[in-house]
Amino acid sequence: MASYRRLEGKREKGQVVVRLVQEGDDVKAFIIGLEETGDPAEPTVYPSEEMDPEEAFRTVENKREMIGDAEVLVEMEVGIEWDPAWGELKS
């Protein structure tokens, strides 16, 4: 099972963050990826459109190997409940 940590404070350069937002009765996700590094082999472009959380977490897990097993952080709007189906969320 994938493991994530809650983002505390502001995102730092190079961190990958899945941002969860409330949209009506649904939760939507945005992936905030790495900044441009100049290395064409490093994936720096993540989808900026909204998607279901399941799709966002699958996407970051698929890309995690290419980015050196980077830690993925989670930013959640107030009121959003973590779904254990997304993985394990550590504080």
N, C-alpha and C positions, 0 to 999 in steps of 0.2 A: 504494500500500500504506500502510495506517495505521501510524503511528509512536507508540510509547509510551515512557515513561521509568519506570525502577524507583523506587518510593517509598523515600526515605532518611529515616529517623527517623519522626516522627509526622506524620499528616495534618494539614494546616492548614485553617482554615475556608475554604470555597469551592472546595477541590480535589475533583476527581472521581477515585475510586480503584476499580479492579477488583481484588478480593481473590481470589486463587486458593488453594484448599485441597484437600488430598488426602482423598478419601472412599473407602476401600477401594482398588480398582484404578483408580478414576475421579478426574478432576480436576473440581471444581465451582467456580463463580464467584459472587461476591456483588458488587453495585455499591453503593458508598458514595457518596452524592450530596452535593449542596450543602445547606448549612443554610438555614433559612427566611430570606428576605431581605425579605419584606413586599411584593415586587413580584409581582402575580398573573400577569404575563406570563412570569416566569422559572420554568422547570421545576425544582422543588425536590424532587420525590418520585421516587425511583428504586425499582425493584423490590428488595425486601429478601429475597425468597425465593431459594433457590439455583437456579442454572441452569447449563447447559453454557457453557464459556468462549466458544464461537463466538457463542452468543446474547447473552452479556453484552457482547462487543466490538461486535457489530452494534448493540445498543441504545445504547451510549455514542456510537458514530459517528453514529447517527441523531439523537441529542439534542445532539451537539457543536455543530451549527450554531445551535441555539436558545440555547446558553449562551455565545455569543461565541467559538466556536472554542477553548474552554478546553483546557488540557493534561490528558490523561488519564494517571494514574499507575497502576502495577501493584505490588501487594504479593503476594509468593508465599511460601507455607510452604516450609520447608527440604525439599529432596528433589524438588520439582516441576521438571520440565524444560520450558523455554519451547518452544512449538510455533510454528515460523515461519509456519504458516497463520493464526495470530492476528494477525500483523503484525510490525513490527520493534521489538525491545526494546532501548532504549539504556540504558546504565548511568548 
